[in-house]
Amino acid sequence: MSVLTTNYLTPTGREEAWRFTPLNRLAGMHDGTGIISERKSLALKDGSQNGVRVSRVPRELIAPQSYSDDVIVQRIHAESDDVLLVEVASNTHVSDVIHLHRAVGGLDGTELSRVQISIGAHSTAMIIVENRESAILGEDIEILLEPSSNLTFVTLQEWSEESIYAARHHAIIDRDASFKSITVTVGGSLVRILPTVEFSGPGSSADLSGVYFATAGQHLEHRIHIEHGAPKAKSRVNFKGALAGDKAHTVWIGDVFIRATAEGTDTYEVNRNLLLSDGARADSVPNLEIETGEIVGAGHASTTGRFDDEQLFYLMSRGIPMEEARRLVVRGFFSEIISQIHDEAIEERLMTRIDGELAKAGH
């Protein structure tokens, strides 16, 4: 193990990007006081697939394709030993899901993980990243979509309750390519994810969906940033969260930046939060910055509220007990997004985990 180096601009918590994050719970990833572990936890779950290559390459041989001002991402770029490459060849339809999972876990030091996913031109694939171990982990996942490619990218944060995860999931989308991501966060002590998108070619599209469930003491933070820099691109964002328990805290930031060159942009983002108990706090901040008037549309919506009494009354009037009615309402709230994974075993596993979180919170 080695000590994290400290030649970076350490956040103080007063910066806009860090004002919601409890820095003292980041295990030193932000200020260089943590200890780097040699773990290489992410691996291909199943065997090889035609048209797909998975390998580890020394970091010096693979330059980052994007800049980030996030100090944890900067450390990962500078200090991770290697890069996990996932490459899909051009003109390839990958019929089976590419499963990546955490083969090993541990809380004895911080793992720095750098991943680069490349989807060749005119190719189609689905990738699921399953995070189910105990970990202190900083991770940067760069996703490169070449012209007319199509990727569905699912990340499942089912961490143990002691785990800490700080990550950027950054997609660069070229001409006529489409990117769909689904982010599920139902575990961890502190989870801070930056799902970000950069449009580099016209006619491209991005659909970012996510769900999160925070219970007592958990801090779950999702900071979306979509940069429209190419014309005639489309983006949609739909995130849903539920909170139960004292000091459960969620943060959702939705930033959309439409540059002057991005004429014909069509974008909309929405965040909905369901408060299940007193003592929980949901921060939701949608933002739009627009430099051109030549757009198709741009809008956002954000709501935070409690159970719909009419829904509960309807279910209870049909003989369903209060606790079961609450469970059904929460399941219905999340099912719109979780059902898009199209994997029955994973969907039921996630719903069972959510049921368990509800029970743990006394609902």
URURPE-V178617 format. One line per field, one symbol per residue. phi: phi as a letter, one per 40 degrees, with the letter a starting at -180 (. if undefined). psi: psi as a letter, one per 30 degrees, with the letter a starting at -180 (. if undefined). Layout:
BEGIN
phi=???
psi=???
END
This chain:
BEGIN
phi=.bcccbcbcccbhccdcbccccccbcfgccbgccbcccdbccaccbccbcgbbbabbdcccbcdcacbccccccccccbccabccbbbccfbbccccccbaccbbibchccbbbbbbbbcdgbbabbbbbbbbcabababbcbbbcdgcabbbbbbcbcccccbbbabbbbbbcdfcbbbbbbbbbahcbbbbbcbbbcbacgcaabbbababbbdgcbbbbbcbbbcbbcfbbbbbabbbbbahcgcbbbbbbbbbbcccccgcbaababbbbcbacgcbbbbbcbbbbbbccbcaaaaaabbabdccccccccccbgccdccccccccdccccdcccccgbdccccccccccdccccccgb
psi=llkklghljkkfffkefgffkjefgghgffggflkklgkifklkeaalkkgkkklkkkfffjkkglkkgkeeeeeeeffkeakjkjkkllhkjjekkjkkljflalgilkkjkkkkkkjlkhlklkkkjjjglkljkkkkjkjjjlkglkkkjkkjjhllfflkkklkjkkjjakglkkkkjkkjgllekkjkjjlkjkfllgllkjjlllkjkakfkjkkjjkkkjjgllhlkkkkjkklkkklkgkkkkjkjkkjjlffhkgkjkkkkkkkjkfllflkjkjjkkkjkfkfilelkllkkkkaakjeeeeeeeefggkleeeeeeeeeeeeffeeeffehjeeeeeeeeeeeeeeeeefg.
END
